């Protein structure tokens, strides 16, 4: 039996049964262990010292579940999982050690998230958009001593940005960039300083996968970028055109374009409410990247479970009847 069939078999254990937290967690534990063993075979045996009581796959499973249940407080959410899932995860470490191990497994989390992408429905149409990630209120920005105000190894740092559509105005923080399928399933993401143009980030995101047709809003209008992506990545970028641009899309295509592109706005609203992707709770860049990878990984895992169970792909809120 291949890996995909094995994962489907685990997911089908939730078919026609109450999807309580314990039952879903049991399936998630099996899926994460299978994926981790497939991509990091005997990884723990190659490290110095004895193997930890709590395996890496369980740390990843709890990290993704913690983001999935949408607990407002990480402390309260971890405490809840540790109590309610005691029988499944009897050796969970205390929270600070859990967070250290979760950060150390950030690369593994991203590998497993990318692996789940291959099991989702295929499409040639994608949507791109961005969303604000403020780290503090604007009035506290100058006095803030957050380490996020200084650049990490990648050059990313919290800067001033502006968001007119979310009621934020000017804010200090980052901007998340998201690519979804035409059904709204999040496929890839990036985190950049808030003052970096969306088109510059799309240049980088375009290299991480195959995206034949990409729809965007007016922020992605650029003839030079359109030509560059077409020549370098064989990508057709179709942004929403400004009213004074000529020529315009045909009326029928303009309506279809707007209807499809609005799907990412629904997804972003869902990710913001359930997974809190717009809230930065981590103190370091490493922590921010780890939390975001866990959030989008948990979202993709929910989509995979829905696909196997025959449910709408993005119906994530009631997948766990907690």
ABEGO torsion letter per residue (X at the ends): XBAAAAAAAAAAAABGBBBBAAAAAAAAAAAAAAAAAAABBGAAAABBEBBBABBAAAAAAAAAAAAAAGBABAAAAAAAAAAAAAAABAABBBAAAAAAAAAAAAAAAAAAAAAAAAABBBBABBBBBBBBBBABBAAAAAABABAAABBBAAGBBBBBBBBAAAGAEBBBEBBBBBBBBAAGBBABBBBBBAABBAAAAAAAAAAABBBABBBBBAAABBAAAAAAAAAAAGBBBBBBBBAABOBBBBAAAAAAAAAAAAAAAAAAAAAAAAAGAABBABABAAAAAAAAAAAAAAAAAAAAAAAAAGBBAABAAAABBX
